């Protein structure tokens, strides 16, 4: 399978027209300060610039991207800057919902194997519902009569709660939202960042 059809998940691609009269060298000179952050290494080869990031700082405006390449081509209206950026963070946010959905299905599968509670036989009082009569000595001393146990009281510390996939679905939804917002937002932010640098 050609990864080109699915690598848009963690790749951000775009292009920008260079300012009139701006040479390739001038464009890269203006872009190069963006790759002078701590944890970033870059190299210029002809009309291309490649970079990689390791342990990038949070204040790095391109910290979401781990590596990428920028190059300049001749277009119909003039030179065009093109770029392809790779983000493991976007890939993680895309795969995380699938993982949580799998956990949710696992919870549902485990719930099916849980032993159903034993129903009380018809006409027979439940032992837990019977009230033990008060001892004559306690009654003489004025002790209160014991109350009938509530259903909630039967679920003691040893009671096992039924498995529920709700939490897994909630986390899956959170990561879906994070991916959709991040995928659109980072695309626009990096494009604006490159445009501002080229036209500073």
C-alpha positions in Angstrom: 0.0 0.0 0.0 1.3 3.5 -0.9 1.8 5.4 2.3 1.1 8.6 0.4 -2.6 7.9 0.9 -2.4 7.7 4.6 0.7 9.7 5.6 -1.4 12.9 5.6 -2.4 11.8 9.1 1.0 12.7 10.6 2.5 14.8 7.7 1.7 18.5 7.2 2.3 19.8 3.6 2.0 23.3 2.1 3.4 25.9 -0.1 4.0 29.6 -0.2 4.9 32.1 -2.9 8.1 34.0 -2.4 8.0 37.8 -2.4 8.8 39.4 -5.7 12.5 39.7 -6.3 13.3 37.4 -3.3 16.0 34.9 -4.1 16.2 31.3 -2.8 19.2 32.2 -0.6 17.4 35.2 0.9 14.3 33.1 1.6 16.3 30.5 3.5 18.3 33.2 5.4 15.0 34.4 6.7 13.7 31.0 7.6 16.9 29.7 9.2 16.4 31.4 12.6 13.3 29.2 13.1 15.6 26.2 13.2 18.1 27.6 15.6 16.2 26.4 18.7 17.6 24.1 21.3 17.3 20.4 20.2 17.0 21.3 16.6 19.6 20.5 13.9 19.3 21.6 10.3 21.2 21.6 7.0 21.0 23.6 3.8 21.8 21.8 0.5 21.2 23.9 -2.6 17.5 24.8 -2.8 16.4 22.7 0.2 16.6 22.8 4.0 16.1 19.7 6.2 15.8 19.7 10.0 15.3 17.2 12.8 14.2 17.9 16.4 15.0 15.9 19.6 13.7 16.8 23.0 12.4 20.1 21.7 11.5 22.7 24.2 7.9 23.7 24.8 8.6 27.3 23.8 9.7 26.2 20.4 7.0 27.4 18.0 7.6 24.3 15.8 7.9 21.8 18.7 5.1 19.6 17.5 7.1 18.6 14.4 10.0 16.2 14.7 11.6 16.5 11.2 10.9 18.0 7.8 12.2 19.4 4.6 11.6 22.7 2.9 12.5 23.4 -0.7 12.0 26.0 -3.4 10.7 25.3 -6.9 10.0 27.5 -9.9 6.3 28.0 -10.4 4.3 29.7 -13.1 4.1 32.9 -11.1 7.6 32.7 -9.6 9.5 30.7 -7.0 7.4 28.7 -4.6 8.4 27.4 -1.1 7.1 23.9 -0.5 7.4 22.0 2.8 6.7 18.6 4.3 6.7 18.3 8.1 6.4 15.2 10.2 4.7 15.0 13.6 4.7 12.0 15.9 2.4 13.9 18.2 -0.3 14.0 15.5 0.2 10.3 14.9 -0.2 9.5 18.6 -3.4 11.6 18.9 -4.8 9.7 15.8 -3.9 6.2 17.2 -4.9 6.9 20.8 -8.7 6.8 20.2 -8.3 3.4 18.5 -6.5 2.1 21.6 -9.1 3.4 24.0 -11.9 2.0 21.8 -10.2 -1.4 22.0 -10.1 -1.1 25.8 -13.8 -0.3 25.7 -14.6 -3.4 23.7 -12.5 -5.4 26.1 -14.5 -4.1 29.0 -17.7 -5.1 27.2 -16.3 -8.6 26.5 -15.3 -9.0 30.2 -18.8 -7.9 31.3 -20.3 -10.8 29.4 -18.2 -13.3 31.3 -19.2 -11.9 34.7 -21.4 -14.3 36.7 -25.0 -12.9 37.0 -26.3 -12.3 40.5 -28.3 -15.2 41.9 -32.0 -14.2 42.1 -33.8 -15.0 45.3 -36.3 -17.9 45.0 -40.0 -16.9 44.8 -41.8 -16.9 48.1 -38.6 -17.2 50.2 -37.3 -14.2 52.1 -33.7 -13.1 51.4 -31.5 -13.9 54.4 -30.0 -10.4 54.1 -33.5 -8.9 54.3 -34.5 -10.6 57.6 -34.3 -8.6 60.7 -32.6 -10.3 63.7 -34.8 -9.9 66.9 -33.3 -7.7 69.6 -31.7 -9.5 72.6 -33.9 -9.2 75.7 -30.9 -7.7 77.7 -30.2 -5.1 75.0 -34.0 -4.4 74.9 -34.0 -3.9 78.6 -31.0 -1.5 78.4 -32.8 0.6 75.8 -30.8 -0.3 72.7 -32.5 0.6 69.4 -34.0 -2.1 67.3 -31.9 -3.2 64.3 -33.0 -1.7 60.9 -33.7 -3.7 57.8 -30.5 -3.7 55.6 -30.7 -1.6 52.4 -29.8 -3.0 49.0 -26.9 -0.6 48.8 -25.5 -2.0 52.0 -25.2 -5.5 50.5 -22.6 -4.2 48.1 -19.7 -4.3 50.6 -16.0 -3.9 50.0 -15.9 -7.3 48.3 -18.6 -6.3 45.8 -17.3 -6.2 42.2 -18.6 -3.4 40.0 -19.7 -4.2 36.6 -17.2 -3.4 33.9 -18.1 -0.3 31.9 -16.6 1.1 28.7 -17.7 4.6 29.4 -14.3 5.9 30.5 -12.6 4.4 27.5 -15.0 6.1 25.2 -14.6 9.4 26.9 -10.8 9.3 26.5 -11.2 8.3 22.9 -13.4 11.3 22.2 -10.9 13.6 23.9 -8.1 12.4 21.7 -10.3 12.6 18.5 -10.9 16.3 19.4 -7.2 16.9 20.1 -6.3 15.4 16.7 -8.8 17.3 14.7 -8.0 20.6 16.4 -4.3 20.0 16.2 -4.3 18.9 12.6 -6.1 22.0 11.4 -4.5 24.4 13.8 -0.9 23.3 13.3 -1.3 23.5 9.5 -2.4 27.1 9.7 0.1 28.1 12.4 3.2 26.8 10.6 2.0 28.4 7.3 1.6 31.7 9.0 4.9 31.3 10.8 6.8 30.7 7.5 4.9 33.6 5.8 5.8 36.0 8.6 9.5 35.0 8.4 9.7 35.3 4.6 8.0 38.8 4.7 9.6 40.2 7.8 
